[in-house]
Amino acid sequence: MNIIVTGASKGIGFEIVKVLAKHKQNHIVAISRDGKSLQELVSECLRMYPAAKVTPYEFDLAQFEFYPFIVQRLETFIHTCDILINNAGNLVNKPFEKFGLEEFDETFNVNVKSPFFLIQALLPILGKGAHIVNISSIGGIQGSKKFPGLAAYSASKGALAILTEVLAEEFIAQEIAVNCLAIGAVQTEMFKRAFPGSKALQNPEQIAHFIADFAVNGPKYFNGKVVPVSLAVP
């Protein structure tokens, strides 16, 4: 399978690539703006699985002017995409009244605008049976527990969840499945920056196994669904 993972240089994305690289039939294109960390990811995958096929693609998802050329670039690695995991995310924990326009735009650019236009750009290589997995947050689900300081983050993740439902309808004719995983707290660098001193109930390795399995097998059971993945109540 040809698989694209964004936000692959650290945290959950880093671990997702490692899980998927275990299977030698997979070719993973790992996208991040951090080229050095991507090279470390490739080296680690090859150390663990010498037959692994992981291609690093250094790209800043905020550079929307280059999106029309993404497929042209990717086609030097892969000609089709079976799975797209929109994992890249941005979180700023700041009181609502102090949140600036630049921080708002950065949050929505990464969490909503980049998945929107990346999917659009990749449509030519997303064939019948492809699966798009959008990584949202439990904080973007109506009725879940909310936290002060995360107004923009939670709103952006809620938008991604709704986008998932709409795209699943739009892509029925193409037989492309679109689902969303609303992830709870995971002990990543982003979580530690947002909640200093707090301890999440899950680590990136644990959740990566779930996401990787869902990416491969999810379309057998789900389409247009927003699936909460959290140990917290509610």
N, C-alpha and C positions, 0 to 999 in steps of 0.2 A: 504494500500500500504506500502511496505517496501522501505524506502528512506534513502540514505546515503548522508550526507552533509559534505564536508571538509571545514576547516577554520571556524569552527562553534563557536569558543569561543568569538568572538567579531564582531563588524561591521555588514556587510551585512549577513554573514553566521549565526550569532547569531539571527538576525531578521527573516531570512528564516525559521529556525527551529521553532521559535515561531509561525509563520504564519501556517506552516504545522501541528504543534501540536494541532491546534484548532480542527482538524478533528480526532475523536477518532479511526477511522479505519486506521489511519496512524501510523506506527512504524518508528521513525526516529533514525538513528544511527548518532550521532554528533561526528565528528572527529576533534581533535586538539591536539597539544602537551601541551596545557595549561589545565591541569586537574582541577585546582581550578575554572577557569572560566567556564569549562564545567559543574561542579557541580552547579554553580550559575545559569547557563542556565536551567538545569533540574528543579531546585527549582522554578525558575520563571515560567516555563511552567506549572508545577503542581499547582502553585498558581493561574494562570490564567485559567487553564483547568484541573481540578482534574483527569480527565480520560486520560490525555495525556500519550503517550508512547514514551519517549525519553531516549535512551540509550547512555551514554557518552562513548567514546572510545578514551583514551589518546594514541596518536601515533604521532611520528615525521615523517612526510612524506619524510624527507630527508634520512631516514634510509632504503635505498633501499634493503639492504641485508635481511630485514625482510618481504619484499613484498610477497615472496612465501608462507608465513604462514598467510597472512591476512584473506583469506577465512576461514581457519580452525578456526581462532579466531572469525570471524564474525558469523560463523554458530552456535556459542553459543547464539547468539541474534536472527539472522534471517537466513533462509535457501534460500531465493531468494531476489533479489534486483530489484525493479520495476523502481526506479529512482536513478540516481547518479548525484549529483550536484558538479562538481569540482570547488569549490569557492575559495580555498586557493590561496593566491597570495603574491608576494614579490615585493616591489618597493623601489629602491634606486635612489634618485635624486642627480646626481653628473656629472660634466662636463666630456665629452667623454675622454679627454686626461688624466683625473685623475682616471678613472675607473679601478679598479684592477681585477686580474684574480679571486680571491676568491669571490669578489662581483658579478662578471659576472656568475660564476658557481652557486652561491646561487640563483641568480635571475632565471636562466634557470632551475635549479633543481626543484624549487617550481612551476614555471609557466608553464613548458613544460614537463620535465622529470617525475615529479610525476603524472600528469594526464595520461601520456602515459602508465606508468607501473602500475598505479592503475587500469586503465581500463583493461589492460591485465590480471592482477591478479584476477579481479572480473568477468571475462568472464564466469567461471563455474556457477555463480549464477545470471547472467544477462540473463533472459529468453526471450521468444517471447513477443514482445510488450514493452520491457524495453526502457527507454529513458535516454540518457546521455546528460547532459547539461554542457557545458564548459563555464565558465565565463571569457571572454576576456575583452578587453578594446577598446574604440573607438580610442585610440592612436595606436592600432595595425591594423587599417583598412586603406587600401590604399586610399589616397585622403583626409583623415581627417586632421584636424589641429594638428601639432606636436609641442612638447615643448622641448627646450634644457635641457639636463640633464637626459633625459629619453630614451636614445638610447637602452640600454639593456632591459629595461622594455617593451618598445613598440615593439622591435624586438621579444621578447619572446611571447608577446600576439599575434603578427602576426603569429608566428609559431603555436600557439594553434588554431588559426582560420583555418589555412590550414590543420592541423591535423584533425580537425572536419570534413572537407569536405572529406578527404581521408577515415576516419573510417566509415563514412556513407555509402560509396561504399562497403567497406570491409564487413560490417555487414548486407547487404541487405538480404542475405540468412537466417540469424538468425532472421530477422525482428526486429532488434534493431535500434531505431532511435538515431541519434547523431546530436545535434544542438549547436550553439554557440551564446551567447549573448555578444555583444560588448558594455559594459557599459560606459557611460560618467562619468563626475565628480560627486562623491557622498561624502557627508561630513562624512568621516570616520576618524579614528585615522591615518591610512596610508596616506590619502589625506592631513591631517593637517601637518604631518611630512614632506611630500614631497613639499607642497606649504604653508609654514607658512604665516598666515595673509589672505589667500584667502578663499573665500566662495563658496562652490559648490551649484549647482542649485537644487540638490535632497538630501534627507537624507536616511539613511539605511532602515528605516521603509517603505518608499514609494517604493523604488526599490525592496525590499524583497517581497512585495505583487505581483509585476509584475513577478519576477523570479519564485515564487512559483506557480503562475497560469500557467505560460509558461511551467514549468516542468511537470505539470499534463496534460495540454491541448495542448501543442505545437505539439506533434506528429500527431495530427489530421490534421494539416495544413503544417507542415514543416519537412524536413529531409535534412541533409547536408547543412543547411543554416547558414550563419553568419548574425545575425540580429543586426543592430545598435540600441542602446537604449540611446538616448541622446537628451537633449534640446538645446544643443549648435549648432551653425551654423558656418562652415560646419560640 
